Amino acid sequence: MALKHKPIIGITLGDVNGIGPEVVIKALSDARVLQFFTPVIYGSSRVLSYYKKMIEIDFQYAQVKEEHRFMPKKNNVVNCWSETLELTPGVENEIGGRASWLALQQAAEDLKEGYIDAIVTAPINKANIQNDSFSFPGHTEFFADLFDVKEYLMFMVSEQIRVGVVSGHLPLQEVAQAITREAVEKALKAMEKSLKLDFGISKPRIAVMGLNPHAGEEGLLGEQEEAIIKPVVLDFRKQGKLFFGPFPSDGFFGSKEYKKYDAVLAMYHDQGLIPFKSISFGNGVNFTAGLPVVRTSPDHGTAYSIAGKNKASAESMYAALMMALDIVKNRKEHHKLVTVE
């Protein structure tokens, strides 16, 4: 970890035809962020210049001319390609996908080599970024593969709620077969470890959702709850863990039961992310738990419909930056405590 001075946080621009460049500029335009960390933007100074003029923001940055020589108290920019790209805000095309990959590739390499302390990824288009080197459903799976991590978790986090999912970017027709004892156990272990290590919660309370309507209604509406989920929860309870469930997700979220827990484990993507975004959209953060490095991103997509129109809110990007900073600090403190013990 490169914690010699203030943490160094890498930021990828994502799809350059989406709202990524705009929210990065807006989130970093307040010079006060430079008091907390050193930003390193992976992408292109030309792209930043294009968008700052379009949205009329006086955004100052410095190009990194010597490899890995990042300047403190400045917004550093690493140019990841040399050619001039034709930018078309709001249009999904190969240019946006290629630029997304080039920025991610360079930033991920620097993260793996320890030149940056965390990475915050602006939104990509999961279709146009696909290439011979990137064949993943999203950032989460890419970073898990890069660091050869098997027990990881897509963890959606805000001040109001934390939600993880057992099966992430997976077609709905494949979800039921993905809900295995091993998968639920791995997700719960990753979630508990992250709550302790990254969020400083010593004895986490975790609520576990059922898969089927009414959490299976004791086997009448599906067998996964009785055969898989409930036995896993009970086994962890015997170990002294504060894990509860399985709960019917509609009543659980509708009655705001989530407020009683430190985190919620959903069985599949929409079961967890629909309530999460209903509660926290605009200030939520996507955090990949279980990695040896820190990776966050805003909780929204490329939003082509408003790209380049100065309508995008930077609140979620700012939250992703500050959460990355907090987790880097929490891990550093945890490491100190473990070393002392």
C-alpha positions as CSV (number, residue, x, y, z in Angstrom):
1,M,0.0,0.0,0.0
2,A,1.3,3.4,-1.0
3,L,0.4,5.2,2.3
4,K,3.5,7.4,2.6
5,H,1.5,10.5,2.7
6,K,-2.2,11.0,1.9
7,P,-3.9,8.0,0.3
8,I,-3.6,7.9,-3.5
9,I,-7.0,7.0,-5.1
10,G,-7.2,6.0,-8.8
11,I,-10.3,6.9,-10.7
12,T,-11.3,5.5,-14.1
13,L,-13.4,7.6,-16.5
14,G,-15.6,4.7,-17.6
15,D,-17.5,5.0,-20.8
16,V,-16.4,8.4,-22.2
17,N,-19.8,8.8,-23.9
18,G,-21.7,8.3,-20.6
19,I,-21.8,10.5,-17.5
20,G,-18.6,9.1,-16.1
21,P,-16.3,12.1,-17.0
22,E,-19.0,14.6,-15.9
23,V,-19.4,13.1,-12.4
24,V,-15.7,12.7,-11.9
25,I,-15.1,16.4,-12.8
26,K,-18.0,17.5,-10.5
27,A,-16.9,15.3,-7.6
28,L,-13.3,16.6,-7.8
29,S,-14.0,20.2,-8.6
30,D,-14.2,21.1,-4.9
31,A,-10.6,21.6,-4.1
32,R,-11.2,20.5,-0.5
33,V,-11.0,16.9,-1.5
34,L,-7.3,17.3,-2.1
35,Q,-6.9,17.7,1.6
36,F,-7.9,14.1,2.1
37,F,-6.4,12.2,-0.7
38,T,-4.4,12.5,-4.0
39,P,-6.7,11.8,-7.0
40,V,-5.3,10.0,-10.1
41,I,-7.7,10.0,-13.0
42,Y,-7.1,7.3,-15.6
43,G,-8.4,8.3,-19.0
44,S,-7.5,11.3,-21.1
45,S,-6.9,15.0,-20.4
46,R,-8.5,15.7,-23.8
47,V,-11.7,14.0,-22.6
48,L,-11.7,16.0,-19.4
49,S,-11.1,19.2,-21.3
50,Y,-14.0,18.5,-23.6
51,Y,-16.4,17.8,-20.8
52,K,-15.4,20.6,-18.5
53,K,-16.0,23.1,-21.3
54,M,-19.3,21.4,-22.1
55,I,-20.6,21.6,-18.5
56,E,-18.8,24.9,-17.9
57,I,-16.8,23.9,-14.8
58,D,-13.4,25.3,-14.0
59,F,-11.7,22.0,-13.3
60,Q,-7.9,22.1,-12.7
61,Y,-5.7,19.1,-13.3
62,A,-2.1,18.1,-14.0
63,Q,-1.0,15.5,-16.6
64,V,1.3,12.8,-15.2
65,K,4.5,13.1,-17.4
66,E,6.7,10.7,-15.4
67,E,5.3,7.3,-14.8
68,H,3.8,6.9,-11.3
69,R,5.1,10.4,-10.2
70,F,1.8,11.6,-8.8
71,M,1.6,15.2,-7.5
72,P,0.0,15.8,-4.1
73,K,-2.7,18.5,-3.8
74,K,-3.5,18.2,-7.5
75,N,-5.9,16.2,-9.7
76,N,-3.5,14.0,-11.6
77,V,-4.4,12.6,-15.0
78,V,-2.8,9.5,-16.6
79,N,-3.4,9.6,-20.4
80,C,-4.2,6.0,-21.3
81,W,-4.3,6.5,-25.0
82,S,-2.6,9.0,-27.4
83,E,-5.0,9.2,-30.3
84,T,-7.8,11.8,-30.4
85,L,-11.2,10.1,-29.9
86,E,-14.4,11.3,-31.4
87,L,-16.7,11.9,-28.4
88,T,-20.4,11.5,-28.9
89,P,-22.1,12.0,-25.5
90,G,-25.1,9.8,-25.1
91,V,-24.1,7.3,-27.9
92,E,-23.2,3.7,-27.2
93,N,-20.4,2.7,-29.5
94,E,-17.0,1.0,-29.8
95,I,-15.1,4.1,-28.9
96,G,-16.7,4.3,-25.5
97,G,-16.0,0.6,-24.8
98,R,-12.4,0.8,-26.0
99,A,-11.6,3.9,-23.9
100,S,-13.3,2.2,-20.9
101,W,-11.0,-0.8,-21.2
102,L,-7.8,1.2,-21.7
103,A,-8.4,3.3,-18.6
104,L,-9.4,0.2,-16.5
105,Q,-6.5,-1.8,-17.7
106,Q,-3.9,0.8,-16.7
107,A,-5.5,1.6,-13.4
108,A,-5.9,-2.1,-12.5
109,E,-2.2,-2.6,-13.2
110,D,-1.2,0.3,-11.0
111,L,-3.5,-1.0,-8.3
112,K,-2.0,-4.4,-8.4
113,E,1.5,-3.1,-8.3
114,G,0.7,-0.9,-5.3
115,Y,1.1,2.5,-6.9
116,I,-2.4,3.5,-5.9
117,D,-4.2,2.7,-2.6
118,A,-7.7,2.3,-4.0
119,I,-9.6,2.5,-7.2
120,V,-13.0,4.1,-7.9
121,T,-14.5,3.0,-11.2
122,A,-16.9,5.2,-13.2
123,P,-19.7,3.4,-15.0
124,I,-18.9,1.1,-18.0
125,N,-21.3,-0.3,-20.6
126,K,-21.0,-4.1,-20.0
127,A,-21.6,-4.8,-23.6
128,N,-19.3,-2.5,-25.5
129,I,-16.3,-3.1,-23.2
130,Q,-16.1,-6.8,-24.0
131,N,-12.9,-7.9,-25.7
132,D,-10.2,-10.6,-25.6
133,S,-9.0,-9.4,-22.2
134,F,-12.3,-8.4,-20.6
135,S,-15.0,-11.1,-20.8
136,F,-16.8,-10.4,-17.5
137,P,-20.3,-9.4,-16.5
138,G,-18.9,-6.3,-14.7
139,H,-16.2,-4.7,-12.6
140,T,-16.9,-7.0,-9.7
141,E,-16.0,-10.2,-11.5
142,F,-13.1,-8.6,-13.3
143,F,-11.3,-7.6,-10.0
144,A,-12.1,-10.9,-8.4
145,D,-10.4,-12.7,-11.3
146,L,-7.5,-10.2,-11.3
147,F,-6.7,-10.9,-7.7
148,D,-7.7,-14.6,-7.8
149,V,-10.3,-14.2,-5.1
150,K,-13.1,-16.8,-4.8
151,E,-14.9,-15.4,-1.7
152,Y,-16.0,-12.0,-2.8
153,L,-19.2,-10.0,-2.7
154,M,-20.9,-7.2,-4.6
155,F,-21.7,-5.0,-1.6
156,M,-24.0,-2.0,-2.0
157,V,-23.5,0.4,0.8
158,S,-25.1,3.7,1.9
159,E,-25.7,5.5,5.2
160,Q,-29.1,4.0,5.3
161,I,-28.5,0.3,4.3
162,R,-25.9,-2.3,3.2
163,V,-26.9,-5.0,0.8
164,G,-24.9,-7.9,-0.6
165,V,-26.1,-10.5,-3.1
166,V,-25.3,-14.3,-3.4
167,S,-25.7,-14.4,-7.2
168,G,-24.8,-11.1,-8.8
169,H,-24.8,-10.5,-12.6
170,L,-26.6,-13.7,-13.5
171,P,-29.7,-14.3,-15.7
172,L,-32.7,-14.9,-13.6
173,Q,-33.4,-18.3,-15.0
174,E,-30.0,-19.4,-13.6
175,V,-30.4,-18.0,-10.1
176,A,-32.1,-21.0,-8.4
177,Q,-29.4,-23.4,-9.3
178,A,-26.7,-20.9,-8.1
179,I,-28.2,-20.8,-4.6
180,T,-26.2,-23.6,-3.1
181,R,-25.0,-24.1,0.5
182,E,-21.5,-23.3,-0.5
183,A,-22.5,-20.0,-2.3
184,V,-24.6,-18.8,0.7
185,E,-21.8,-19.7,3.1
186,K,-19.2,-17.9,1.0
187,A,-21.3,-14.7,0.8
188,L,-22.0,-14.6,4.5
189,K,-18.3,-15.1,5.3
190,A,-17.3,-12.4,2.9
191,M,-19.9,-10.0,4.2
192,E,-19.1,-10.6,7.9
193,K,-15.3,-10.2,7.2
194,S,-15.9,-6.9,5.3
195,L,-18.2,-5.5,8.0
196,K,-15.4,-6.1,10.6
197,L,-12.4,-5.2,8.5
198,D,-13.8,-2.4,6.3
199,F,-16.5,-0.9,8.5
200,G,-15.2,-1.5,12.0
201,I,-18.3,-3.5,13.2
202,S,-17.0,-6.1,15.7
203,K,-20.1,-8.2,16.0
204,P,-22.2,-7.8,12.8
205,R,-25.9,-8.5,12.7
206,I,-26.8,-9.9,9.2
207,A,-30.3,-10.5,7.9
208,V,-30.6,-13.2,5.2
209,M,-33.4,-13.2,2.6
210,G,-35.3,-16.1,1.2
211,L,-35.3,-16.9,-2.5
212,N,-38.9,-17.7,-3.0
213,P,-42.1,-15.8,-2.4
214,H,-42.9,-15.7,1.4
215,A,-39.5,-17.3,2.0
216,G,-40.8,-20.6,0.6
217,E,-43.8,-20.8,3.0
218,E,-42.2,-23.8,4.8
219,G,-41.6,-25.7,1.5
220,L,-44.9,-25.0,-0.1
221,L,-43.5,-22.4,-2.5
222,G,-40.0,-23.7,-3.0
223,E,-37.4,-25.8,-1.3
224,Q,-34.3,-23.6,-1.1
225,E,-35.2,-22.0,2.2
226,E,-35.7,-25.3,4.1
227,A,-33.0,-27.3,2.3
228,I,-30.2,-24.7,2.0
229,I,-30.6,-21.2,3.4
230,K,-32.1,-22.0,6.8
231,P,-29.6,-24.8,7.7
232,V,-26.7,-22.4,6.8
233,V,-28.0,-19.7,9.0
234,L,-28.6,-22.1,11.9
235,D,-25.1,-23.5,11.5
236,F,-23.6,-20.0,11.8
237,R,-25.8,-19.2,14.8
238,K,-24.4,-22.3,16.6
239,Q,-21.0,-20.7,16.1
240,G,-22.2,-17.5,17.8
241,K,-22.8,-15.5,14.7
242,L,-25.6,-13.0,14.7
243,F,-27.1,-14.1,11.4
244,F,-30.9,-14.3,11.0
245,G,-33.5,-15.5,8.5
246,P,-34.4,-16.4,5.9
247,F,-36.9,-13.6,5.7
248,P,-39.5,-12.8,3.0
249,S,-38.0,-9.9,1.1
250,D,-41.2,-8.0,0.4
251,G,-42.3,-7.7,4.0
252,F,-38.7,-7.3,5.3
253,F,-38.0,-4.2,3.2
254,G,-41.6,-2.9,3.2
255,S,-41.7,-2.8,7.0
256,K,-38.1,-1.3,7.2
257,E,-36.8,-4.3,9.2
258,Y,-33.4,-3.7,7.5
259,K,-32.8,-0.9,10.0
260,K,-32.3,-3.5,12.7
261,Y,-29.3,-5.0,11.0
262,D,-25.8,-4.0,9.9
263,A,-26.3,-5.6,6.5
264,V,-28.7,-7.7,4.4
265,L,-27.8,-10.7,2.2
266,A,-30.1,-11.0,-0.8
267,M,-30.2,-14.1,-2.9
268,Y,-30.1,-12.4,-6.3
269,H,-29.4,-9.1,-8.0
270,D,-32.8,-7.4,-8.2
271,Q,-34.0,-8.7,-4.9
272,G,-31.3,-6.7,-3.2
273,L,-30.6,-3.8,-5.6
274,I,-34.2,-2.7,-6.2
275,P,-34.8,-1.9,-2.5
276,F,-31.3,-0.6,-2.1
277,K,-31.7,1.9,-4.9
278,S,-35.2,2.8,-3.8
279,I,-33.8,3.7,-0.4
280,S,-30.4,5.1,-1.4
281,F,-30.3,6.0,-5.1
282,G,-28.0,8.9,-5.7
283,N,-25.8,8.4,-2.7
284,G,-25.1,4.7,-2.7
285,V,-21.8,3.0,-3.4
286,N,-21.0,-0.3,-5.0
287,F,-18.1,-1.9,-3.1
288,T,-16.4,-5.1,-3.9
289,A,-15.9,-6.9,-0.6
290,G,-13.3,-9.6,-0.1
291,L,-10.6,-8.2,-2.3
292,P,-7.1,-7.5,-0.9
293,V,-7.5,-4.0,-2.4
294,V,-10.2,-1.4,-2.2
295,R,-12.5,-0.9,-5.1
296,T,-15.7,1.2,-5.1
297,S,-18.0,2.8,-7.7
298,P,-21.1,4.9,-7.9
299,D,-24.4,3.0,-7.8
300,H,-25.6,4.2,-11.2
301,G,-24.8,3.3,-14.8
302,T,-23.6,5.2,-17.9
303,A,-26.9,7.2,-18.1
304,Y,-26.5,7.9,-21.8
305,S,-29.8,9.8,-21.8
306,I,-28.4,12.7,-19.8
307,A,-24.7,12.5,-20.8
308,G,-23.1,15.8,-21.7
309,K,-26.2,17.8,-20.6
310,N,-24.9,18.9,-17.2
311,K,-27.7,17.0,-15.5
312,A,-25.8,14.2,-13.8
313,S,-25.4,14.3,-10.0
314,A,-21.9,13.6,-8.6
315,E,-23.3,12.7,-5.2
316,S,-22.8,8.9,-5.6
317,M,-19.3,9.4,-7.2
318,Y,-18.3,11.6,-4.3
319,A,-19.7,9.0,-1.8
320,A,-17.6,6.3,-3.6
321,L,-14.5,8.4,-3.3
322,M,-15.0,9.1,0.4
323,M,-15.9,5.5,1.1
324,A,-12.8,4.3,-0.6
325,L,-10.8,6.7,1.6
326,D,-12.5,5.5,4.8
327,I,-12.0,1.8,4.0
328,V,-8.3,2.4,3.2
329,K,-7.9,4.1,6.6
330,N,-10.0,1.4,8.4
331,R,-7.8,-1.4,6.9
332,K,-4.7,0.5,8.0
333,E,-6.0,0.8,11.6
334,H,-7.0,-2.8,11.6
335,H,-3.6,-3.8,10.4
336,K,-2.0,-1.8,13.2
337,L,-4.2,-3.5,15.8
338,V,-3.5,-7.0,14.6
339,T,0.3,-6.2,14.5
340,V,0.2,-4.9,18.1
341,E,-1.8,-7.9,19.3
